[in-house]
Structures are given as C-alpha cells and as structure tokens.
Amino acid sequence: MRSLRTGLSLAALFTGAVMLFAAPAAHAADTPLRDLAAAKGKVIGTAVTGSKLTGTYGDIAGSQFSSLTPGNAMKWETVEPTQGSFNWAEADQIVAFAQAHNQQVRGHTLVWHSQNPSWLTNGTWTSAQLSSLLQNHISTEVGRYKGKITAWDVVNEPFNEDGTYRSTLWYNGLGANYIAQALTWAHAADPAAKLYINDYNVEGVNAKSTALYNLVKSLKAAGVPIDGVGLQAHLILGQVPATLQQNIQRFADLGVDVAITELDVRMALPADSTKLAQQKADFKSVMAACVAVARCVNVTVWGFTDSDSWVDSTFPGYGAATPYDANYAPKPAYYGLSEALGGTTTTPPTGACSATYSVGSQWNTGFTGQVTIACSGASLSSWKASWTYGAGQQITQAWNATCTQSGTAVSCANASYNGTVPDGGSVSFGFNASWSGSNPVPVVTLG
C-alpha cells in the first residue's frame, strides 16, 4: 500500500511545517505543592475520580497533593443505590490509593439534598423512619472508614442564599435539628474524625456565611460535635471575595477549623493569557488567605485538571477552572498556589510544538502522507492534529494515529502508546489518501 505506483512519481517531498503554540513544559515546581503546604502547616488536596488514578493522572494526584476527596464515590446514590445494598468499590479504591501515597482522605458527603438514590427521594417516610435511615447511613459509612478518614463533610449545603434553611428532604422531614443529629451520629461512629459543615457562596462575609457562622456558634454552645466549616470556593474569574480572610478568621475565632474544600476558578472560554494570569492571581489570593489564618488547615481544588472538571458541563461557555490543563501541564494557576505557599518555582521555558506535514510518495490516484509532531522547550502528554483539505483529498487508511474525516476536515489523535511528546522529542503518524488533480499542503493545527 505504501510502495510507489506507476504513473506520476515525485522524487521530492511536499512539506509544510506549522508552529502550533507556545506552552510551558509539562513539569511542575521544583518542590511539590504538598511539601510546600506541609512546611506552612497546611494540607493541600484535590477531588479525584477513582477510575483515573493511574498513569499521569495518578502520578500527579499522588505526588502533588496531601489529601484526596472522592468527587462522587462516597455520595449516597453511589454507595447505596438500592436500599440495603452497598457499593464501596470506588471509595475503597481512593482510600487505598491515599494510604499508599501517605495522604489524608476527606470524606464527602454524608447529608445532602442532591445525588441521593431514587428509592430514598421517592419514598414516603415518617420522621422516625427518615431519622432511622439517616442514622443508619451515617453509622454504616463512617463506621466502615473509621480511622481512615481525617475529616468528613457531614452536612453539605444546608442554606439558601439569604441565610434561611434550604427546603430539603432532611429539613422538611426532621427540622433544623437534623444537622446536630447528623454530627452526633458521625462522631459516635468515628470519634477521631473531624466533622464539618460545607457550603458554597460562603467564602466572603454575607447573609449566607453569617447564617453558617450563627449555626456553628449555636452548635458549639450546645455541645454538639462540630470541628470545622468548609468554604467550597467555586469562584468566577476575578471575583475572589475581598472579605475572604476576614471570614476565615471569624470562623477560626469560634474555635473551629476552616477548609477551602472545592476550589476552582472558572472563566469564559476560550482561555487566553490575560485570563490565565487573572486565574493565577485568584488561586494565589485564596491560598494566601488560608496561609494567613492558623486554623485554616486545608485547601482542596475540585479536580486538578481541566479534563476532570465539572465546570464545562454545568456552566456552558465556561471552563479551564483548575490548576492543570487537559494535557496535565501546570497552568499559571498552579504557580499561583505554589507562590502563595512560599515556593520558588522554576520558570518553565517558553517553547513550542510544531507539526510537519509531508507527502512521501504519490501516484495517479493516491498518495502516502506523514505528520511529525516535535516539541522544543515544551511537551505534550496527548495530541490531536487537525487540518482541512483544499482539493478533495480523502484519507483511506492511517497508522500510529486514529484519524477521522468529515467532508474536508481531518482530525487525527494519538494512539494509546504514543501520546507523549517530550521536550526535544517527536512522534510521527502516517496515512494513505486519494487525490485527483492537485494535492496542496494543508495547514495543521494541534489541539
């Protein structure tokens, strides 16, 4: 299929080289974030998906972070999808990974209005039945991981924006006392675990955070076991509350710990250098606010890579919300976290990756082509090369890549074994294609 056919033969190669982008090499600061955080007496964490804890994803999760939060694996719909039937597979996987990497685990979450199984939400329960279900769930889950979970987000998102209690299965069925009950049951199941109430839009001083403040104050006064508050910090670019540190401090002054539990900073897409610089400043200011308060103990990012973020599917048109891009390269935001923790980072070199499209042999009905992706001062952990044909060429076969063509548009992605292009290295893939009349060299882009 690749031999020179009779008819038109070309001794020379048709070649087109296109510089694709400038990017930092996919390496992190000299000192991992977890070590920098430890030096400040802090813990830095990330939410994770258990099935992804291998390869580069697992390497970064294990080396950069000192705490893991299961993104979904410990929520009620996951662990008890059918009443009395439990599925601990992913949760166990994450806990085992954390133990193997000397990491804490932050349990998330025991009592929430969302991601509950249908048998629970569609049931008709008396208050006594609902109380029994909740106590059994908490006792079973916390008890299973007794001694393995450092902190639990026991109650998640109990308030409306105006500071009133959210209308939920739990509030409507048990009243506001469900919060104290849940904390009490969790403490009984694992007295050593730190117990938190977690919510969003409570990062600055406002009606919602004041309601949380007053609740914690009353729980403390009543002797209910409450160890901390979680400020989720799902933020919008450039909108870190000016009162963040003040708010952290006022909770600390109540005698509880504070954790930033779900930090991400979303931006309108596409990302550009200006937005990424602002995002770096935002991550840095959140971390700095935590560093400044002794009882702010943990900053957890809600997924460390843009490929594992909830933002894109939840907020259409927004994304790029985490410290690493989809190819696992650290973004400026990563260095913002590092700098706030006192890290001296090695400025990554400015470099580029390029694609060279060439025609190796050509005959009257077809040709053999090749694309070589090479990096200098940059690197890739996966790649996709795309181009548009201008003269009706049609790919018929490809090797060392998965290629698809729709009309004139061609897209070729790496195979499972050749996604990595190191600084100073290259990979190539080839293809056969048909042509008629002319065969102009297309412009290749990499995404």
GUNU-841212 format. One record per residue (C-alpha): x, y, z; residue in one letter. Coordinates in steps of 0.05 Angstrom, whole numbers, plus 5000, padded with zeros to 4 digits. Layout:
N
XYZA...
END
This chain:
447
500050005000M505850475012R510150294950S511050784893L505750654840R506550714765T504251384737G506452054765L512351994812S515352524855L522552494877A521653104922A517353144984L511653634991F512753905061T509354425104G511454595175A506954995221V508755255290M502855065333L503155415400F507655665455A506955295520A510855135583P513954455590A509453985629A513453985692H511654275759A515354695810A521754415838D518254285905T511453925902P505454305928L504353805985R511453926012D510654686007L504054636043A506854186098A512354706111A506755206124K502954726169G497554646115K494554076075V493254146000I488253675969G484553505906T478053175888A479252545847V475652035804T477751345827G478051015759S483051535734K488251425789L493351115742T498451385693G499852135692T493352295729Y495351825786G502452075787D500352805796I494952635846A499852235888G505852695884S502853395888Q497253325939F497053106011S489452996015S484352675969L476852795966T472552295929P468752705878G462752255877N464851585906A462251695977M455652035960K449251665978W447051495907E453851165895T454650775959V447450555970E443950565902P438950055926T436450055998Q440849596039G445549435981S452249795986F457649925934N464250135964W468649965904A470850665882E471050945953A475550365975D479950475915Q481051215932I482351056006V487450525986A490950995938F491351525992A494251036042Q499450815992A501451545979H501451776052N495352226041Q489452426082Q482352296058V476752796064R470052436064G464752766021H458952786036T454152466085L447852906085V446053296022W439753465983H442853235917S445552585888Q441152155932N438351495906P431351485878S428950985930W430551505983L427952135949T421551795922N419851445987G414451656035T417551676104W415351866173T420052296213S422051696254A423451276192Q427451846159L431551936222S432951196226S435151176152L439851766162L442851486225Q443950806193N447151126132H451951556172I453650996221S454950506165T459250956121E463251306175V464050646212G466750296150R472350806144Y473650926218K480851116227G481951226153K478251886142I481352516171T475252966161A468052886138W463653396103D457953156145V452553646123V453053966054N449554606031E444254696085P442855436070F439455866018N442956495993E439056936042D441256516102G434756136112T434855376114Y434355036047R427954626037S430453916031T428353206047L432153276112W429953966134Y422653836115N422453166149G426753276211L427254026220G433754416230A435853926284N437853426230Y444553786228I446053676301A443652956296Q448052806236A454153096271L452652706334T451852046297W458152156256A462152296319H459551656351A461651256290A468751546289D470551996348P477352166317A474752446251A473953196244K466853386227L465053966181Y459054336153I460454516080N457155036035D458255485974Y457756245967N460056296040V467256506023E466157236040G462157576095V454857566072N447957336094A449256616078K456056576112S453256946173T447756426179A453055886177L457056276229Y451056326275N449455586266L456555376285V456455846344K449955536370S452354826358L458654966397K454655266454A450254656455A456054176458G454653866390V461053576359P462954066304I470254146285D470354576223G467054936166V468254816092G468155406044L467255095976Q470155665935A467255525866H469356205842L468656625778I474856935748L476657585783G471457515837Q475157275899V471357605957P475158175989A472857926057T475357216048L480957246100Q476557636149Q471157106141N476156536152I478656886214Q471756986245R470256246240F477056076269A475556536327D469556096343L474555536357G473555126294V478054956235D476755236166V477954876100A477355116028I474154486003T472454545928E476655095898L476255235824D476155885785V472055855721R472856325662M469056475598A472156065543L476756075506P482356175556A487756675539D494056945571S490357515606T485057055636K490256555657L494257105692A488057325730Q486556605748Q493556535776K492357155819A485756875843D488556195864F494456545897K489957015937S485556445962V491556045984M494756656016A488456796056A488756086083C496156136098V494856776138A490056436187V492855896232A486355496236R485455476161C488054766153V486654526082N485754796012V482754285964T481954405890V475754095858W479553675808G486653875788F486053805713T481154135665D479653455635S476653225702D472653855719S465153915729W465054635705V464554545629D458254115633S455054525688T456455235663F456055245587P461255705557G465655685619Y471455235637G479055195645A477755235720A483354815750T490954875760P492754385704Y490554385632D487253785598A494153525578N496553535651Y501054125641A501154615700P497755275685K499655945715P494555785770A499055215793Y504655715804Y499856175840G498655635891L506055485896S508056205906E502756315960A505855725997L512756035993G515255625935G520755845889T518655585822T523055465762T520155895707T518555405652P521955535586P518055865531T517755365475G513355085421A510954445389C510654415313S507453955262A510753795196T506153515142Y509653155085S507852745024V512552155017G510151844952S504652004903Q501451654844W495751794797N490151614846T493251704914G499051864959F502351695025T502952245076G506252345144Q505552845201V511152925251T509853285317I516153545350A517053955414C522554425436S522054775503G515154465512A512053775518S505453415507L502052835543S496852755487S495653075420W490753165364K492753435296A487453745251S487354025181W482654175123T483953905054Y483254404997G482853954936A478253374954G483552914985Q480652345024Q484351925077I483351175067T488050875119Q492251115178A497450835225W500251065292N494051515300A486551485298T484151915240C477152135222T474852555164Q468352945156S467853285089G474453655081T476053665156A481053155182V482653015256S488052525279C489052345352A494751975385N494551225394A494750945465S502250855461Y504851495430N501252075464G507352335500T511952815463V517653015509P521553655505D526553535449G522652925423G517852775367S512652275343V510152125273S504051805242F502451635171G496551535125F494451365054N489651815018A486551904950S487252524907W485552794838S488553364801G492453714855S495053584925N496454244962P499654215031V494554385086P495754785149V495854345211V493654555279T494554195345L489354175400G
END
